Amino acid sequence: MMRDWRVVGLRSVVGLAASLAGCSMAFFVQAARADEGMWLINALPKEQLEDRYGFEPSAAWLEKAQHAAVKVGQGGSGSFVSARGLVMTNHHVASEAIQKLTTPERNLMRDGFIAKSEAEELRVEGQEISMLVGIRDVTKEINAAAEKDAGNPQAAEAARQAEIGRIETEESKKSGLNCRVVTLFGGGLYHLYSVKRFTDVRLVFAPEELAASYGGDADNFEYPRFGLDMAFFRVYENGKPYEPKHFFAFNPSGAKEGEAVFVVGHPGRTQRLLTVDDLRFLRDYEYPARLAEIWRTEVHLREFMGRSKRNALVAGDEYDGVANSRKARQGQLRGLQDPTLMKAKIEAQEKLFDSRMPEVQRAVSAVAALSAAKKPWREGISQFILLNRGMPGELSSRALKLVLRSEEITRDSAQRLREFRDARLEETDEDILNDVPMDEAFETALLSSWLSRIVELRGGDDQLVRSILGNQTAQRVAYDAISGTKLKDQSERKRLLLGGADAIKDSTDPLIVLARKVAPAVSAIRKGYERTVEPAEREAYARLAEARFKVLGQSVAPDATGTLRVSFGAVKGYTQDGEQIPAFTTLQGLLDRAKKHEGEAEYALVPRFQAAAGKFNPATPYNFVCTADIIGGNSGSPVLNAKGEVVGLIFDGNIESLPNAFLYSEERARAVSVDVRAILESLRVVYDAKGLLTELETGK
C-alpha cells in the first residue's frame, strides 16, 4: 500500500548497493534518462517520449489527463471514470472513509459495500476530492517581490510569502476556486494551481479489506501480488452527480507486455535534489527521531486495540497507517545509510560545484548558509516533530486549530501560519466544522500519549509541562479534557469560531483550556523554523535550481510535491535473485496462493471469492507491474494507455522501488497495479455489481 506514508517495505536492502553502484555520476547531473521522472502536466519531456515510445501527447490528451485525474483527500490519487462523477481510487486510500462509515452492526471494512443505486450511496463527512483546473507560472512576480531584499534571506522570504499570499487571495476571489502557489525545484519555479474542490463525496463500492489487501503485511511491497485494492466514490454537486467534462474510459482488453503506459496522479514527495548535508540531516537526525515517534505510537495503539474488540475496530485503520509508516521510514533510512548512495550523491554535488560560473558559486554559498541554519535544530528535532504535528485526534486537533486561528487571524495574512492565510482559511474552517465520527476512548488514548511524550521530551519540571499537568497525570488531563468538552457539538465549534479571540479567551471548555496552554509552544516552534530554516532553504534551492538550469536547462523533473504529475514506462517484468518475475499475475494464481497458504488468515479467500471460484475465468490478469516512476501519493492513480484509456490502477511499489525517494532505477523498481480486467471480472462475477459494471463499460 502506498499512501504517502506507506512508501516502502522491509526486505533486506543490501541488494540496493549493487543497483546504486551501477549508476554513473552522470545520472545525477545530466538530464533524466530511461523512464525516470514525475513530470509536470505542462512540461512533459516530449522528445524523450517520442524517442522511447514513439508517443507524442496531443493537447486533447493532456487536457483530459489534467481534468480527469483528481486528488483524493490530502494524500491519495484517483480519477473520474464516468460521465456521472464516478471516481476510482484504492481501497487503502478510501479506507479512512470506509472506516468512518463502519459500525459494529455494519462492518464495511470486513464485509465490503455495494450501492445498487445512487440512492444507496453513502455520504462521507469530511471527505474531499479535488480537480486541477488551471496552472499559471508566477515565478517572475514572486522573484521580483523578493529581489529588493536579495541580500537578506529572512526579509526576502517575508516578501516572497507576502506576494504568494497576495496572488493566492486575489486569484481565489476572482475565480471562486482554491488557488495555491506550488514551489518547484525548491524555489526555482513557482506555479499557481487553481483547484476545484468537491466536498459532497459518496461511497459507491468497496471490496472486503481482506480482498483489497490480500496477503496482508507479508505481501506488502512484494511481488507477485494478488490485491483487489480498489474502491469507487461518486462526486456530487448541488445534490446531483457531478458531470465532468473529461473522464477516462475503461479499455477491457487491458495492456500487453512491453506496452507503453502512463500514470497520472499526485506523488507525495521525493528528495532527489536534496543537498548532501540535507541528506545527512535526514539520515542522522530527522529520520531516527521520526522512527522513535512512530515506534512509540505503534506500541500505544497496539495496547489500546488489545483492550477490546471495539477498540480494535475504531483504531484499526490508524494502526495500519502507523505500522506502514514505520516500515517506510526504516526502509528509507536504510537506503540513506547505504554508503554507495551517499558516495554517489557526494560525488555528484562536488561535480556540480566544481565550476567558477557565478550561478554555481552563488549556489555553493547558499547551500553553506542552509547547513548553518539547520545545525541548531539537530538536537531539538524531536520536539519540533511532536509540536509541529499538533494535538492528535479529531477533537483535540480542532480545539488547537480554533485557538491558533483566534490568534493568527489578527495578523496580516502573510505573517500567519500557513493554514490560516486568507487563501486557505475557508478550507481550514470547513475542517474545524466538519462532523466526523469519533470515539471518546480513542480520542483520550491519542491525547494521553501525546501529552506523555511532551513530558518525556521536556521533563517534569518544565514550565509548559507544569502548566499542562498541574497536579494531575497526563492520562487524567486527557480524560478530563475529552470527556468534558462540548466540541463534539458542531454548533459549539461554530460559536467559538465566529466568536474569535474573545470567545476562545472566555471559554471554560476543558479541551479549549488545554489547547490554550499548548498553542504558544506549537506556534513558537513552527514560526521559529519558518523564520530561520525555511528562508535559507528557499534561497539555497532556488540557487541550486539556477545552477542546474544553467547546466541542464529544465530537462530534469522537479521533486514530487503532492501535485499532479505524469510518469511513464512499459509493462515489464524483472529479475530478482536470478529468478524471472513475470509482469502479470492471474486469478488462477490467486487460487493457487490461497491453497498454498491454507489456514493462514491473511491468505484466505473472502466468502464471495470462494463462492465464485468456479465461475470466473482463471486466466484473467489480476495484478501487473510497469517501470513508471511512482512513490507514495500515487496510490489510486489510473494507469493509461496511449489513447488515454484505463488499463490499470496503481496501488503499490515493489521493494526495489525503495530508492525512488532519492533516485530512480529502471532495472528492478516497479509500480504495481490492479489490472482493469480483474476489476471488471470481479464486479461481474464475484460482486454481481451490474449497475457499476455497466457504468464503467459505457461511461454513462
PEMOPE-V700679 format. One record per backbone hydrogen bond with DSSP energy under -0.5 kcal/mol. CO is the residue of the C=O (numbers start at 1). NH is the residue of the N-H. If there is no record, write none. Layout:
BEGIN
co: [CO & CO]
nh: [NH & NH]
END
This chain:
BEGIN
co: [2 & 2 & 3 & 5 & 13 & 13 & 14 & 15 & 16 & 17 & 18 & 20 & 22 & 24 & 25 & 25 & 26 & 33 & 35 & 37 & 39 & 40 & 44 & 45 & 46 & 47 & 48 & 49 & 49 & 49 & 50 & 58 & 59 & 60 & 61 & 62 & 63 & 64 & 65 & 66 & 68 & 69 & 70 & 71 & 71 & 72 & 72 & 76 & 78 & 79 & 80 & 82 & 85 & 86 & 86 & 87 & 88 & 89 & 90 & 91 & 94 & 95 & 96 & 97 & 98 & 99 & 106 & 106 & 107 & 108 & 109 & 113 & 114 & 117 & 118 & 121 & 122 & 123 & 124 & 128 & 129 & 130 & 131 & 131 & 134 & 136 & 136 & 138 & 139 & 140 & 141 & 142 & 143 & 144 & 146 & 147 & 149 & 149 & 152 & 153 & 154 & 155 & 156 & 157 & 158 & 159 & 160 & 161 & 162 & 163 & 164 & 165 & 166 & 167 & 168 & 169 & 170 & 171 & 172 & 177 & 178 & 180 & 180 & 182 & 184 & 184 & 184 & 189 & 190 & 190 & 191 & 191 & 192 & 192 & 193 & 193 & 194 & 194 & 195 & 195 & 196 & 198 & 199 & 200 & 201 & 202 & 203 & 204 & 205 & 206 & 208 & 208 & 209 & 211 & 211 & 213 & 215 & 215 & 216 & 219 & 221 & 228 & 230 & 231 & 232 & 232 & 233 & 234 & 235 & 236 & 237 & 240 & 242 & 247 & 249 & 250 & 251 & 256 & 259 & 261 & 262 & 262 & 263 & 263 & 264 & 265 & 267 & 271 & 275 & 276 & 277 & 278 & 279 & 280 & 281 & 281 & 282 & 285 & 286 & 287 & 288 & 289 & 290 & 291 & 292 & 293 & 294 & 295 & 296 & 297 & 298 & 299 & 300 & 301 & 302 & 304 & 305 & 308 & 309 & 310 & 311 & 312 & 315 & 316 & 317 & 318 & 319 & 320 & 321 & 322 & 323 & 324 & 325 & 326 & 327 & 328 & 329 & 330 & 331 & 332 & 333 & 335 & 337 & 338 & 338 & 339 & 340 & 341 & 342 & 343 & 344 & 345 & 346 & 347 & 348 & 349 & 350 & 353 & 357 & 358 & 359 & 360 & 361 & 362 & 363 & 364 & 365 & 366 & 367 & 368 & 369 & 370 & 371 & 372 & 374 & 375 & 378 & 380 & 381 & 382 & 383 & 384 & 385 & 386 & 393 & 394 & 395 & 396 & 397 & 398 & 399 & 400 & 401 & 402 & 403 & 404 & 404 & 405 & 407 & 408 & 412 & 413 & 417 & 418 & 421 & 421 & 422 & 422 & 424 & 425 & 426 & 427 & 428 & 429 & 430 & 434 & 438 & 439 & 440 & 441 & 442 & 443 & 444 & 445 & 446 & 447 & 448 & 449 & 450 & 451 & 452 & 453 & 454 & 455 & 459 & 462 & 463 & 464 & 465 & 466 & 469 & 473 & 474 & 475 & 476 & 477 & 478 & 479 & 480 & 481 & 486 & 488 & 489 & 489 & 490 & 491 & 492 & 493 & 494 & 495 & 496 & 497 & 499 & 499 & 500 & 501 & 502 & 503 & 509 & 510 & 511 & 512 & 513 & 514 & 515 & 516 & 518 & 518 & 519 & 520 & 521 & 522 & 523 & 524 & 525 & 526 & 527 & 528 & 529 & 529 & 530 & 532 & 533 & 534 & 535 & 536 & 537 & 538 & 539 & 540 & 541 & 542 & 543 & 544 & 545 & 546 & 547 & 548 & 548 & 549 & 555 & 560 & 564 & 565 & 566 & 567 & 569 & 570 & 570 & 571 & 574 & 576 & 579 & 579 & 580 & 581 & 583 & 585 & 586 & 587 & 588 & 589 & 590 & 591 & 592 & 593 & 595 & 597 & 599 & 600 & 601 & 602 & 606 & 606 & 607 & 608 & 609 & 610 & 612 & 612 & 616 & 617 & 618 & 620 & 622 & 623 & 624 & 625 & 626 & 628 & 631 & 632 & 633 & 634 & 635 & 637 & 638 & 638 & 639 & 639 & 640 & 641 & 645 & 646 & 647 & 648 & 649 & 650 & 651 & 652 & 654 & 655 & 657 & 658 & 659 & 659 & 661 & 665 & 670 & 671 & 672 & 672 & 673 & 674 & 675 & 675 & 676 & 677 & 678 & 679 & 680 & 681 & 681 & 682 & 682 & 683 & 688 & 689 & 690 & 691 & 692 & 693 & 694 & 695 & 696 & 699]
nh: [633 & 635 & 6 & 7 & 16 & 17 & 17 & 19 & 20 & 21 & 22 & 23 & 24 & 27 & 28 & 29 & 30 & 36 & 629 & 39 & 566 & 43 & 46 & 49 & 50 & 51 & 52 & 53 & 54 & 55 & 54 & 62 & 63 & 64 & 65 & 66 & 67 & 68 & 69 & 132 & 80 & 132 & 78 & 73 & 130 & 75 & 76 & 72 & 70 & 88 & 248 & 85 & 235 & 81 & 82 & 233 & 79 & 231 & 94 & 95 & 98 & 99 & 100 & 101 & 102 & 102 & 103 & 108 & 111 & 112 & 209 & 206 & 116 & 120 & 121 & 123 & 203 & 125 & 127 & 73 & 198 & 71 & 133 & 196 & 194 & 138 & 192 & 142 & 143 & 144 & 145 & 146 & 147 & 148 & 149 & 150 & 152 & 156 & 156 & 157 & 158 & 159 & 160 & 161 & 162 & 163 & 164 & 165 & 166 & 167 & 168 & 169 & 170 & 171 & 172 & 173 & 174 & 175 & 176 & 179 & 195 & 182 & 193 & 191 & 187 & 188 & 189 & 184 & 138 & 139 & 182 & 193 & 136 & 194 & 180 & 195 & 133 & 134 & 178 & 197 & 131 & 129 & 201 & 236 & 124 & 234 & 122 & 115 & 232 & 113 & 211 & 212 & 213 & 214 & 228 & 216 & 218 & 219 & 220 & 222 & 655 & 230 & 207 & 89 & 204 & 205 & 87 & 202 & 242 & 200 & 240 & 237 & 244 & 249 & 646 & 252 & 254 & 259 & 571 & 569 & 264 & 640 & 265 & 567 & 638 & 565 & 562 & 274 & 279 & 280 & 281 & 282 & 283 & 284 & 285 & 286 & 287 & 289 & 290 & 291 & 292 & 293 & 294 & 295 & 296 & 297 & 298 & 299 & 300 & 301 & 302 & 303 & 304 & 305 & 306 & 307 & 308 & 312 & 313 & 314 & 315 & 316 & 319 & 320 & 321 & 322 & 323 & 324 & 325 & 326 & 327 & 328 & 329 & 330 & 331 & 332 & 333 & 334 & 335 & 336 & 337 & 338 & 339 & 341 & 342 & 343 & 344 & 345 & 346 & 347 & 348 & 349 & 350 & 351 & 352 & 353 & 354 & 355 & 361 & 362 & 363 & 364 & 365 & 366 & 367 & 368 & 369 & 370 & 371 & 372 & 373 & 374 & 375 & 376 & 377 & 378 & 381 & 384 & 385 & 386 & 387 & 388 & 389 & 390 & 397 & 398 & 399 & 400 & 401 & 402 & 403 & 404 & 405 & 406 & 407 & 407 & 408 & 409 & 410 & 411 & 415 & 416 & 420 & 421 & 424 & 425 & 425 & 426 & 428 & 429 & 430 & 431 & 432 & 433 & 434 & 436 & 440 & 443 & 444 & 445 & 446 & 447 & 448 & 449 & 450 & 451 & 452 & 453 & 454 & 455 & 456 & 457 & 458 & 459 & 462 & 466 & 467 & 468 & 469 & 470 & 472 & 477 & 478 & 479 & 480 & 481 & 482 & 483 & 484 & 485 & 489 & 490 & 492 & 493 & 494 & 495 & 496 & 497 & 498 & 499 & 500 & 500 & 502 & 503 & 504 & 505 & 506 & 507 & 513 & 514 & 515 & 516 & 517 & 518 & 519 & 520 & 521 & 522 & 523 & 524 & 525 & 526 & 527 & 528 & 529 & 530 & 531 & 532 & 533 & 534 & 535 & 536 & 537 & 538 & 539 & 540 & 541 & 542 & 543 & 544 & 545 & 546 & 547 & 548 & 549 & 550 & 551 & 552 & 553 & 553 & 32 & 270 & 41 & 265 & 39 & 263 & 261 & 572 & 627 & 258 & 581 & 579 & 576 & 581 & 582 & 574 & 625 & 622 & 590 & 591 & 592 & 593 & 594 & 595 & 596 & 597 & 598 & 600 & 601 & 603 & 604 & 215 & 609 & 610 & 611 & 612 & 613 & 613 & 615 & 616 & 618 & 620 & 588 & 587 & 675 & 585 & 673 & 572 & 671 & 630 & 634 & 268 & 266 & 637 & 77 & 650 & 264 & 640 & 647 & 648 & 262 & 644 & 641 & 251 & 676 & 639 & 674 & 636 & 2 & 672 & 657 & 658 & 660 & 661 & 662 & 663 & 271 & 669 & 654 & 626 & 651 & 652 & 624 & 649 & 678 & 679 & 680 & 681 & 682 & 683 & 684 & 685 & 686 & 686 & 687 & 689 & 690 & 693 & 694 & 695 & 696 & 697 & 698 & 699 & 250 & 83]
END
